[in-house]
Amino acid sequence: MLVYLDNSATTQPYKEVTQTVAECLAHNYGNPSSLHRMGIKAEKAVKAARKTIGDSLAVDENEIIFTSGGTESNNTAIFGAVNALKRKGNRIITSSIEHPAVLNVCKVLEEKGIDVKYLSVNDKGLIHINELEDYLNEETILISMMHVNNELGTIQPIEKIAQYKNKSEKLYFHVDGVQSYGKIDICPKSMGIDMLSFSAHKLHGPKGSGGLYLDHQIHIQPLIFGGQQEYQLRSGTENVPGIAGLGKAVELTFSDFHNRINKIREIKAYLIQGIKKEIKDIRINSYEDQRCAPHIANISFLGIRGEVLLHMLEQAEIYVSTGSACSTKKKSQSYVLKAAGLSGEEIEGAVRFSFSEFNDIEQMDYVLEHLKKNVKGIRKIMRK
C-alpha cells in the first residue's frame, strides 16, 4: 500500500488537471498575445483560469497575477512593495518562521539597508502579536506574514494583523497563502489582505504555476521586464498549460470545499489519536484544534532521529517529511522548531505528516502499524 503523507511539500495532481495540461500542450499551444484564432483560444484558457481563481477568493479576476509559483509570488510582492514604497519608509515586519522564499528575500533587503523586524512565536508557532505594535512605526511600509506555517500548520491571526495595518495609509500587507489557499477559508477583501501568494502544486495542480492576488489599490514595481504581460507586472509568455491546470485544480478544490476539508481534518485526527494511544514518549508540536490547518500535524518521537524513521517508513511505501522540502537537504535542524523553543531531542525526532483528500482511514491504520513497529525498533537499537 502506498501512503503519501507529504502533501505540504507537493500534492498528487487531480486526474482532470493532468488531462487539462496535456490537452493544452498538445492542442492549445498558441501564444495568448497572438491575434489569430489559436492565440485567442489560448487567451481564453488563461482568462477562464483567472476568473475561476478570482471567484474562489471573492475578488476581481483582474486582481490575479499569474507567476511560476509561490516563491516568485513572494519575491514579487515583497521586492515590488519595497521598491514602490522605499521613499516612504524603511521598515518591514515579518516573523521568524516564514518560508525561505520570504526570509531569504528579507536577508537581501537587509543587506541593502532595509530594517527588518522578526516577530517571535510560542511553542506551537503562533506569533506574539503584541510585538507587532512595538515594531510598528512611521517607517513601516510592509508586513509580510505566512497564513499557515508549512512545518507546524499553525494559522496566524491574519485579521488581527490587518487591523494594525490600518493605522498607516502607506503600509502594505502581504500574506504567504501557499499552505492556506484551498485548505481554509480566505477572503482577502474582508480580511484586509493587500497581496496573497499561492501555488498550484500545493492544491493538486501542476508544478511551475502559481499566482499573486494584488488589490487594485496597491501599486508595486515589477521584477521581470519584457513584453508587459500580466498587467505589466510579470512579463514573459504565459504558461498556458500550467495556468489552465491551476484553474482546473482550483475549480475541483472548491467544489464541495468544506466536505473535502472536513474529511482531511477527520483523517488527521484519527492518526493523531492512534499515535497518542499506541506510542509512548511523543510530543504533539502542532495545535490540535482550529488554530491548526486541517492538513498538517507535526509530532516528535523522542529518543529517535526523524530522518531514520522517515526512511524506515519509506520501505513500507509510507512517505512523510522531517520539515520543509525547501530546507531538508541542509544538515542543520529546523529553524522553525528552534524558533518555537523545542529541545534538541524534540527537533531531532520531529516528523511532519501532511494529508490530502486522497488519504483514508485504512491508510492511517497501515501507517499506525508501521509507525509503532519502527519507533519501537529504532528505540531498541538506540538503547544498545
Secondary structure, DSSP 8 states (H G I E B T S, - for coil): --EE-BTTT-----HHHHHHHHHHHHT--S-TT-SSHHHHHHHHHHHHHHHHHHHHHTS-GGGEEEESSHHHHHHHHHHHHHHHHTTT--EEEEETT--HHHHHHHHHHHHTT-EEEEE-B-TTS-B-THHHHHH--TTEEEEEEESB-TTT-BB--HHHHHHHHTT-TT-EEEEE-TTTBTTB---HHHHT-SEEEEEGGGTT--TT-EEEEE-TT-----S--SS-TTTTTS-S---HHHHHHHHHHHHHHTTTHHHHHHHHHHHHHHHHHHHHHH--SEEE-S-SSTTB-TTEEEEEETTS-HHHHHHHHHTTTEE-BSS-TTTTTSSS--HHHHHTT--HHHHHTEEEEE--TT--HHHHHHHHHHHHHHHHHHHHHHH-
